[in-house]
């Protein structure tokens, strides 16, 4: 990756470890299988390590990853090691050509649920705005491929109260393109 310091030199992103395979997910991120350093998740541009998975910080069966494959029809990543196959569900599902299959789950969100809320069936890089019933935006962002993940909290990080929340999605920031709306019921 270029240093961008005027020296015309570059730094190695992963060091000198040998690469056994590269797979690209629905968000155009690169999953890199290495000989001894585990599995890397790299940004779409290829110049930033987003996450590194090893036997110490993940369920990986070995730091020697022989193969990696992303299922083009789901968010499933297959990781092959000498000790067996590991499957991992990524946060990037394939983008859809339209919003006809948009869903939010779990829905309703029950009081004992503390995980994320998933909105899938989105077009690539969709603008997602989640509002309360009064129309106040509590969260907004862009989808990774066909998926947007919401923590159930507002922009200050505070869990939203019981109520109906509207998920509005579109392809443009000004709402000039077609979009869709779905609802999420949260019970606290």
C-alpha positions, 0 to 999 in steps of 0.5 A, spaced: 500 500 500 502 506 498 505 511 504 503 517 500 509 521 503 512 523 497 517 517 497 514 513 492 515 507 497 510 502 499 508 498 505 506 491 506 499 491 508 500 484 511 507 483 512 511 477 508 506 472 510 504 467 504 497 468 501 493 462 500 487 465 497 483 471 496 475 472 496 471 478 495 464 479 499 458 482 497 461 489 500 467 488 495 471 487 501 477 482 501 478 476 505 485 474 505 487 467 507 494 466 510 499 461 511 500 462 518 497 469 520 490 467 520 484 470 516 484 478 514 478 482 512 481 488 508 477 494 506 474 495 499 480 499 496 485 494 499 489 499 503 486 498 510 485 491 515 478 492 518 479 485 522 484 479 523 481 473 525 486 468 529 485 462 533 486 466 539 480 471 537 475 467 533 473 460 532 478 459 527 481 452 527 488 454 525 492 460 523 494 456 517 488 458 512 488 454 506 482 456 502 477 462 503 470 462 499 464 467 499 457 464 497 455 469 492 448 468 494 448 469 501 453 472 507 456 466 508 464 465 508 467 458 508 474 458 511 478 451 510 484 450 514 488 443 516 484 442 522 477 443 518 472 447 515 469 453 518 463 457 516 462 464 518 456 469 517 459 476 514 455 482 515 455 483 507 449 480 503 448 480 496 445 487 493 438 486 490 436 489 484 430 493 487 427 493 494 421 488 493 424 483 498 426 488 504 425 485 511 427 487 518 429 481 523 428 480 529 421 483 528 418 484 533 424 486 537 422 483 544 425 485 551 430 480 552 433 481 545 440 484 546 443 483 539 443 487 532 437 488 528 438 486 521 435 490 515 436 486 508 434 485 501 437 492 500 440 495 493 447 496 494 450 502 498 443 504 500 441 510 504 438 507 510 434 512 515 430 509 521 425 514 524 421 514 530 413 514 529 414 522 530 419 522 524 425 524 528 431 520 525 434 516 530 439 512 526 442 513 519 447 510 514 449 506 508 448 498 507 454 494 506 451 490 500 444 488 501 444 489 508 444 494 514 445 492 521 442 497 527 444 496 534 437 498 536 440 505 539 439 512 537 445 516 534 447 517 542 448 510 543 442 510 547 437 504 546 430 506 543 424 506 547 418 501 546 415 503 539 414 502 532 420 505 528 420 506 520 426 504 516 426 508 509 431 506 504 433 509 497 439 509 493 440 517 493 441 522 499 436 526 497 430 521 496 430 523 488 431 515 487 425 510 488 425 507 495 422 503 500 419 503 507 418 497 512 417 497 520 420 495 526 416 494 532 421 494 539 418 492 545 422 494 552 
